[in-house]
Amino acid sequence: MSLFEIESEHFGGEVKVIRPPAFPDNRGTFVLTYLEDEYKAMGLPKFVRSMHTHSGENVLRGLHYQTNPAMGKLIQVVNGRAFMVAVDVRPDSPTFLKYHSVVADDCNNLQVWAPSGFARGYYTMASDTIVQYNCDEYVGADRAILYNDSDIGISWPFSEEPILSERDANAKTVKESWASFWREQ
């Protein structure tokens, strides 16, 4: 019996929304966030790197993807709430520039696995939001796509302009940077 549940799969099963097991008691909740044999059975790789971000409310991080080497990421909100997105950036894919989104928080404990070939981003919907990343490769070239690229058409849940890094604010649309995105692949 598996402890982890695949809640939904997208892009032919490549992007997975996973519900890890949670065990509440009178002290709070214990959440099992990784078990190598169960992740392997779900088709996920071993992870070589782990990190987290800490953000205030109304922060948008992304859309990011990596090349040389390409990188897959398992992402989970461990504190707060975020609207998480995975965008297919594989030019030969029938779902190129399509996206999947899910709201994850520290109560539903959802994890999103998006392999290499997908750009990822999220918008924080609560102050003090912490997002944990587990990566299947070491650092390569990090790329950014403009979060509001009309060719992707993400329906972000904010009513005011989000707080962005300089890099994300100056990111190019896919059309504007088409040649440089794929030349290095």
C-alpha positions as CSV (number, residue, x, y, z in Angstrom):
1,M,0.0,0.0,0.0
2,S,1.3,3.4,-1.0
3,L,1.4,6.2,1.5
4,F,1.6,8.9,-1.2
5,E,-1.4,9.5,-3.5
6,I,-1.2,11.0,-7.0
7,E,-4.1,13.4,-6.8
8,S,-3.9,14.3,-10.5
9,E,-1.7,13.9,-13.6
10,H,-1.3,16.3,-16.5
11,F,0.5,16.5,-19.8
12,G,0.3,12.7,-20.3
13,G,1.2,12.0,-16.7
14,E,4.5,14.0,-16.8
15,V,3.3,16.7,-14.3
16,K,1.9,15.2,-11.1
17,V,0.1,16.7,-8.2
18,I,0.9,14.5,-5.2
19,R,-0.7,14.3,-1.8
20,P,1.8,13.1,0.8
21,P,0.6,11.5,4.0
22,A,-0.2,13.7,6.9
23,F,-0.5,12.5,10.5
24,P,-2.3,15.0,12.8
25,D,-2.4,14.6,16.6
26,N,-2.8,16.9,19.6
27,R,0.6,18.5,18.9
28,G,0.0,19.4,15.3
29,T,0.7,17.5,12.1
30,F,3.6,15.4,10.9
31,V,3.9,15.3,7.0
32,L,6.0,12.7,5.2
33,T,7.4,14.7,2.3
34,Y,9.7,12.1,0.5
35,L,10.1,8.3,0.4
36,E,12.6,7.2,-2.3
37,D,10.9,3.9,-3.1
38,E,7.4,5.4,-3.4
39,Y,8.7,8.3,-5.6
40,K,10.5,5.8,-7.8
41,A,7.3,3.8,-8.2
42,M,5.6,7.0,-9.3
43,G,8.2,7.5,-11.9
44,L,10.0,10.3,-10.2
45,P,13.8,10.5,-10.1
46,K,16.2,10.8,-7.2
47,F,16.8,14.3,-6.0
48,V,20.3,15.8,-5.8
49,R,19.5,19.2,-4.3
50,S,17.0,20.8,-2.0
51,M,16.3,24.5,-1.2
52,H,13.5,26.8,-0.2
53,T,12.2,30.3,-0.6
54,H,10.6,32.6,1.9
55,S,8.3,35.2,0.5
56,G,5.7,37.7,1.6
57,E,2.2,37.9,0.2
58,N,1.7,39.0,-3.5
59,V,5.1,37.8,-4.6
60,L,5.4,36.1,-8.0
61,R,8.4,33.9,-8.7
62,G,8.8,32.6,-12.3
63,L,8.3,31.4,-14.9
64,H,11.7,29.6,-14.6
65,Y,13.2,26.6,-16.3
66,Q,16.8,25.3,-16.5
67,T,19.0,24.0,-19.3
68,N,22.5,22.5,-19.5
69,P,21.5,20.4,-17.6
70,A,17.7,20.5,-17.8
71,M,16.2,20.2,-14.3
72,G,13.0,18.7,-12.9
73,K,11.6,20.0,-9.6
74,L,9.2,18.7,-6.9
75,I,7.7,21.8,-5.3
76,Q,5.7,22.1,-2.1
77,V,4.3,24.9,0.1
78,V,5.4,24.2,3.7
79,N,4.1,27.4,5.1
80,G,1.5,29.8,3.7
81,R,-0.4,29.5,0.4
82,A,0.6,29.7,-3.3
83,F,-0.9,29.4,-6.8
84,M,1.6,27.1,-8.5
85,V,2.0,26.7,-12.2
86,A,3.8,24.3,-14.6
87,V,4.1,25.4,-18.3
88,D,5.1,23.0,-21.1
89,V,8.1,24.7,-22.8
90,R,9.0,21.7,-25.1
91,P,8.7,23.1,-28.6
92,D,7.9,19.7,-30.2
93,S,5.2,18.9,-27.6
94,P,1.5,18.8,-28.6
95,T,0.9,20.8,-25.4
96,F,3.6,23.4,-26.0
97,L,2.8,26.6,-23.9
98,K,-0.2,24.9,-22.2
99,Y,-0.2,25.2,-18.4
100,H,-1.6,23.5,-15.3
101,S,-2.2,25.3,-12.0
102,V,-3.1,24.3,-8.5
103,V,-3.4,26.1,-5.2
104,A,-1.2,24.5,-2.6
105,D,-0.8,25.4,1.1
106,D,0.4,24.2,4.4
107,C,-2.9,22.5,5.1
108,N,-3.4,20.4,1.9
109,N,0.3,19.7,1.7
110,L,0.1,19.2,-2.1
111,Q,3.4,18.7,-4.0
112,V,3.8,19.4,-7.7
113,W,6.3,17.5,-9.8
114,A,7.3,19.0,-13.1
115,P,10.1,17.4,-15.0
116,S,12.6,19.1,-17.2
117,G,11.0,20.8,-20.2
118,F,8.5,22.6,-18.0
119,A,8.8,26.2,-16.7
120,R,7.5,26.7,-13.1
121,G,6.3,29.6,-11.2
122,Y,4.1,30.5,-8.3
123,Y,2.3,33.4,-6.8
124,T,2.1,33.7,-3.0
125,M,-1.4,34.2,-1.5
126,A,-0.3,34.6,2.1
127,S,2.4,36.3,4.1
128,D,5.2,34.2,5.4
129,T,5.0,31.7,2.5
130,I,7.8,29.1,2.4
131,V,8.2,26.9,-0.7
132,Q,10.4,23.9,-0.7
133,Y,12.1,22.6,-3.9
134,N,13.7,19.2,-4.5
135,C,15.7,19.1,-7.8
136,D,16.8,16.2,-9.9
137,E,19.9,18.0,-11.3
138,Y,22.6,20.4,-10.2
139,V,22.5,24.1,-11.3
140,G,22.6,24.7,-15.0
141,A,21.6,27.7,-17.0
142,D,18.5,29.3,-15.4
143,R,15.9,30.8,-17.9
144,A,12.9,33.0,-17.3
145,I,9.8,33.6,-19.4
146,L,7.5,36.6,-18.7
147,Y,4.8,35.6,-16.3
148,N,2.0,37.3,-18.2
149,D,3.0,36.1,-21.7
150,S,-0.2,36.2,-23.7
151,D,0.8,33.2,-25.7
152,I,0.6,31.2,-22.5
153,G,-2.4,33.0,-21.0
154,I,-2.1,32.1,-17.3
155,S,-5.0,33.2,-15.3
156,W,-3.1,34.4,-12.2
157,P,-5.3,35.1,-9.1
158,F,-4.1,38.6,-8.2
159,S,-5.9,41.9,-8.4
160,E,-2.9,44.1,-8.1
161,E,0.5,44.0,-9.7
162,P,2.7,41.3,-8.0
163,I,6.0,41.9,-6.5
164,L,8.7,40.6,-8.9
165,S,12.4,40.3,-9.0
166,E,14.2,42.5,-11.5
167,R,14.9,39.4,-13.6
168,D,11.3,38.3,-13.7
169,A,10.1,41.8,-14.4
170,N,12.4,42.0,-17.4
171,A,11.9,38.5,-18.7
172,K,10.9,38.2,-22.4
173,T,7.9,36.5,-23.9
174,V,8.4,33.3,-25.7
175,K,8.1,35.0,-29.1
176,E,10.6,37.8,-28.1
177,S,13.2,35.3,-27.1
178,W,12.4,32.3,-29.2
179,A,15.8,31.8,-30.8
180,S,17.8,32.1,-27.5
181,F,15.4,29.8,-25.6
182,W,15.9,26.8,-27.9
183,R,19.3,27.4,-29.5
184,E,21.0,26.2,-26.3
185,Q,18.8,23.2,-25.8
